[in-house]
Amino acid sequence: MEIKLQKPSKKLILPGISLAVTIVAILVIAVNLQTQNKLHRVLMATKDIPVGETLNETNTSIQTTNLNPQSYVTQVPKDGKTTQAVLKGQLIPRQSISQIQELRTPIRFNGLQTISEQLSIGDHVDVWATPNDHQNGTGAEVVAFDAIVTKVINTNNMAINQTSVELRINPDYLVGVLEARANGLSIELVLTETLADQP
């Protein structure tokens, strides 16, 4: 006796495939919604934080977000210092924090001529010293390489625009910078190219 197998009806196959696709779509949407609704605590800057500053409760706060917490600092680190400038309102990336204190000396220059608006916190500059007209000298020379800008303050006093700049410099250049200031040399800051500036 020969038994013939009957092919499944298309009327049964098509609804089955449609139902399977619908179930998969619902599961994908549910997983995405669950991921998006899961909030994490991360650290945010409450003010502009320059390079080399220690993170603490006065310059950071905890915020909740659905972003990946592995990319950001989730709590105030012990003795954690910034290796790059962090702007107010920005979440603090993990790679911008170092547990090792950078050996740079803070120094401030007051009464500089107005500097280009391009100069901002975190920029790297070379410090040049130039003799004034009444001073003897061989010309301009660099007294500190690769200083980091930590603060820029522009003031307008009696129609005279001046700028005060705080830097962190390598301690090896400190004596040369102090001598240039003591001798009344004119100080100028020149922006230098960093890896971040390169295309």
Secondary structure, 3 states (H helix, E strand, C coil): CCCCCCCCCHHHHHHHHHHHHHHHHHHHHHHHHHHHHCCEEEEEECCCECCCCECCCCCEEEEEECCCHHHECCCCCCCCEECCCECCCCECEHHHEECCCCCCEEEEEEEEECCCCCCCCCCEEEEEEECCCCCCCCCCEEEEEEEEEEEEEEEEECCEEEEEEEEEECHHHHHHHHHHHHCCCEEEEEECCCHHHCC
